[in-house]
Amino acid sequence: MGPVDLTSGKTMMANGPDALHLYVAEKFEAAMDRKIPQMEVRYHNLSVTANVAVTVFNTIKRSLAKFAWNKRVVHKEIIKNASGVFKPGTITLLLGQPGLGKTSLMRVLAGQFPKSGNVKIEGNVTYNGVPRDEIGKVLPQYSAYVTQFDKHFPTLTVQETLEFAYAVCGGGMSKHTEEMLSHGAPEQNAEALETARKYFENFPDLVIEQLGLQICRDTIIGSNMLRGVSGGERKRVTTGEMEFGMKYMTLMDEISTGLDSAATFDIITTQRSIAKNLHKTIVIALLQPAPE
């Protein structure tokens, strides 16, 4: 594999995502003397149920809740006896109509399903063979969940938003990564460390290039009351925020909402390259198209 110019996000992507990720993977694996760490996720007979109060109008229920004495509670099955496996180095597509449990499944696997007394989660979930209950507290270190909701600070620009997310995720090369890249020959270790340093140094710029956000990098995010980037650009920023950090698994929920087919294709192409070359486990949930 020929050298890749790592001086900026633009030069990194000059030959496409495959060339970049293959180059980085080769340098890292030579210094680690093994494959890049990866994560296999298995779930067996996974069920999520909730007890919910039934009313004619939820708004009336909320406003009059303090006056209600009798409530009719029903048992709702969100996920029922689901089983499956997501393997490293692959990209998996979840298709389904709204309300079929795609988001709930991804949030359970990402360790981000809200805990509540009226919600019950049953079944077995393992990460590289480790049960969910044992790895739950540190799971956010290894997995990223891209929500379908765009929640940002409206007055920050696209560049500032991604740089803030990068800093929150640790920013730069961690001590752990540095230690991992020290098991090869001295020259291999030196090359890998220099590659990692430049890669992480230009990470926010790289994400902007990968998501096609160059034209709006200095535009504020905006909100319903403040004009900013378009809805599709905001959705891409949401995706970009979760690209930082050396995560082994990424779960992406309805990332194509508001995007045209070309933008969606570019994002999927990049994610496929990351999965193939960096051995990442990637799951993408999309709305199932109408039959017509």
C-alpha positions in Angstrom: 0.0 0.0 0.0 1.4 3.4 -1.0 1.9 6.2 1.5 -1.0 8.5 2.4 -0.6 12.3 3.0 -1.8 12.8 6.6 -1.2 16.6 6.8 -5.0 17.4 6.6 -8.4 15.9 6.3 -8.5 16.8 2.6 -5.2 15.1 1.7 -6.2 12.1 3.8 -9.3 11.6 1.6 -7.6 12.4 -1.7 -7.6 8.8 -2.8 -10.8 7.8 -1.0 -11.7 6.2 2.3 -10.4 2.7 1.4 -6.9 3.9 0.7 -6.8 5.9 4.0 -8.2 3.2 6.3 -6.1 0.4 4.7 -2.9 2.4 5.2 -3.8 3.2 8.8 -4.7 -0.4 9.5 -1.4 -1.7 8.1 0.6 0.7 10.1 -1.3 0.0 13.3 -1.3 -3.8 13.0 2.4 -3.9 12.2 3.2 -2.1 15.5 0.6 -4.0 17.5 1.8 -7.4 16.1 -1.8 -8.5 15.8 -5.2 -7.4 14.4 -6.8 -4.2 15.5 -9.1 -4.9 18.5 -12.6 -5.8 17.5 -16.0 -6.7 19.1 -18.6 -9.4 18.3 -22.0 -8.8 19.7 -24.5 -11.6 20.2 -28.0 -11.5 21.6 -30.2 -14.4 22.3 -33.9 -14.4 23.2 -33.8 -10.7 23.9 -37.1 -9.3 25.0 -38.0 -5.7 26.1 -41.4 -5.2 27.7 -43.0 -2.2 29.4 -46.1 -1.5 31.4 -47.9 1.6 30.0 -51.0 3.4 31.0 -53.7 3.6 28.3 -55.7 6.8 27.8 -57.7 8.3 25.0 -55.4 11.4 24.7 -51.9 11.4 26.2 -52.0 15.2 26.5 -55.2 15.0 28.6 -53.6 12.3 30.7 -50.5 14.4 31.4 -52.5 17.5 32.4 -55.0 15.6 34.5 -52.7 12.9 35.9 -52.8 14.2 39.4 -56.6 13.8 39.4 -56.6 10.2 38.2 -57.4 7.5 40.6 -57.8 4.5 38.3 -55.4 3.7 35.4 -55.6 0.9 32.9 -52.2 -0.5 32.5 -51.3 -2.8 29.6 -48.2 -5.0 28.9 -46.5 -3.8 25.7 -43.9 -5.9 24.0 -41.3 -3.7 22.4 -38.9 -6.6 21.4 -39.9 -10.2 21.6 -37.4 -13.1 21.7 -35.0 -11.6 19.2 -31.7 -13.4 18.5 -28.8 -12.4 16.3 -25.1 -11.6 15.9 -23.2 -8.6 14.6 -19.7 -9.5 13.6 -16.6 -7.3 13.4 -15.5 -6.2 9.9 -19.1 -6.2 8.7 -21.8 -3.6 8.2 -25.4 -4.7 9.0 -28.6 -3.0 7.8 -31.7 -3.1 9.9 -34.8 -2.3 7.9 -38.3 -1.8 9.4 -41.3 0.5 9.8 -41.5 2.9 12.7 -42.5 1.2 16.0 -40.9 -2.2 15.3 -38.2 -1.9 17.9 -35.1 -0.9 15.8 -34.2 2.0 18.1 -34.9 -0.1 21.2 -32.6 -2.9 20.0 -29.8 -0.5 19.2 -30.0 1.3 22.5 -30.0 -1.9 24.5 -26.9 -3.1 22.6 -25.2 0.3 23.1 -26.0 0.2 26.9 -28.1 3.3 26.5 -31.6 2.0 27.1 -33.2 4.1 29.9 -33.7 2.1 33.1 -37.2 2.3 34.6 -39.3 0.3 37.0 -42.0 -0.4 34.4 -39.5 -1.6 31.8 -38.1 -5.2 31.8 -35.2 -6.5 29.7 -34.7 -10.2 29.4 -32.4 -12.4 27.4 -28.6 -12.8 26.9 -26.4 -10.2 25.3 -22.6 -10.7 25.1 -19.7 -8.6 23.8 -16.8 -10.9 22.8 -18.3 -13.4 25.1 -18.6 -11.1 28.1 -22.2 -10.7 29.5 -23.9 -7.3 29.3 -24.2 -7.0 33.1 -20.4 -7.3 33.5 -19.4 -4.8 30.8 -22.3 -2.4 31.1 -20.5 0.3 33.0 -17.6 0.6 30.5 -19.6 -0.2 27.4 -19.7 3.5 26.2 -15.9 3.3 25.9 -16.2 0.6 23.2 -19.5 1.5 21.5 -21.0 4.6 19.9 -24.7 5.2 19.3 -25.8 7.7 16.7 -29.3 8.9 17.8 -32.0 9.8 15.2 -32.5 13.1 17.0 -30.3 16.1 16.2 -29.4 17.8 19.6 -26.8 20.5 19.3 -25.7 23.8 20.7 -27.4 26.1 18.1 -24.9 28.9 18.3 -21.8 26.8 17.6 -20.5 26.3 14.1 -20.1 22.9 12.5 -16.4 23.0 13.0 -16.8 24.1 16.7 -19.4 21.4 17.3 -17.2 18.6 15.9 -14.1 19.9 17.7 -16.0 20.0 21.0 -17.2 16.4 20.5 -13.6 15.4 19.7 -12.4 17.0 22.9 -15.1 15.4 25.0 -14.2 12.0 23.5 -10.6 12.4 24.8 -9.0 14.2 21.8 -5.6 13.2 20.5 -3.9 9.8 21.0 -4.6 8.1 24.3 -1.9 6.4 26.5 -3.6 3.1 25.8 -3.3 3.6 22.1 0.3 4.6 22.5 1.1 1.4 24.5 -0.7 -0.8 21.9 1.5 0.6 19.1 4.8 -0.6 20.8 5.0 -4.3 20.0 6.6 -4.3 16.6 10.0 -3.5 15.3 11.3 0.0 16.4 10.8 1.5 12.9 7.3 0.0 12.7 6.4 1.5 16.1 7.8 4.9 15.1 5.8 4.9 11.8 2.6 3.8 13.6 2.9 6.4 16.3 3.5 9.2 13.8 0.6 7.9 11.7 -1.7 7.9 14.8 -0.5 11.3 15.9 -1.4 12.9 12.6 -4.6 10.9 12.2 -6.0 12.0 15.6 -4.6 15.5 15.2 -6.7 16.0 12.0 -9.6 13.9 13.1 -12.3 16.7 13.2 -11.1 17.9 9.7 -11.2 14.4 8.4 -14.8 13.9 9.6 -15.8 17.1 7.9 -14.3 15.8 4.6 -15.9 12.4 5.0 -19.4 13.8 5.6 -19.2 16.5 2.9 -19.5 19.4 5.4 -16.7 21.6 3.9 -19.1 24.2 2.5 -20.8 24.8 5.9 -18.0 24.2 8.4 -18.1 27.9 9.5 -21.9 28.1 9.6 -23.7 27.9 13.0 -25.8 24.8 13.6 -29.0 26.8 14.3 -32.4 25.7 15.6 -36.1 26.2 15.0 -35.6 29.9 16.1 -32.1 30.5 14.7 -31.2 30.1 11.1 -28.2 27.8 10.5 -27.3 24.8 8.4 -29.9 22.7 6.6 -31.6 19.7 8.1 -29.5 17.3 6.1 -26.3 19.0 7.1 -27.4 18.9 10.8 -28.1 15.2 10.5 -24.5 14.7 9.1 -23.1 16.6 12.1 -25.0 14.3 14.4 -23.3 11.3 12.7 -19.9 13.0 12.8 -20.1 13.7 16.5 -20.0 9.9 17.2 -17.1 9.1 14.9 -14.5 10.2 17.5 -12.7 7.8 19.8 -11.4 4.3 19.0 -14.7 2.6 19.4 -15.1 -1.0 18.3 -18.8 -0.8 17.5 -21.0 1.9 16.0 -24.8 1.8 16.0 -26.4 4.3 13.7 -30.2 5.1 13.9 -31.9 6.5 10.8 -28.9 8.5 9.7 -30.4 9.1 6.2 -33.3 11.2 7.3 -33.2 14.5 5.3 -30.3 13.4 3.1 -30.3 12.9 -0.6 -29.2 9.5 -2.1 -25.7 10.8 -3.0 -24.9 12.0 0.6 -26.3 8.8 2.0 -24.1 6.7 -0.4 -21.0 8.7 0.6 -21.6 8.0 4.3 -22.3 4.3 3.8 -19.2 4.0 1.6 -17.0 5.5 4.3 -18.6 3.3 7.0 -18.1 0.2 4.9 -14.4 1.1 4.5 -14.1 1.5 8.2 -15.7 -1.8 8.9 -13.7 -3.7 6.3 -10.2 -2.2 7.0 -10.4 -1.3 10.7 -12.5 -4.4 11.6 -15.2 -2.4 13.2 -18.8 -3.7 13.9 -21.3 -1.3 12.3 -25.1 -1.5 12.4 -27.3 0.9 10.5 -31.1 1.2 11.0 -33.1 2.7 8.2 -36.8 3.1 7.6 -38.2 0.4 5.3 -39.3 1.9 1.9 -42.9 1.7 1.0 -43.8 -1.3 -1.3 -44.7 1.0 -4.1 
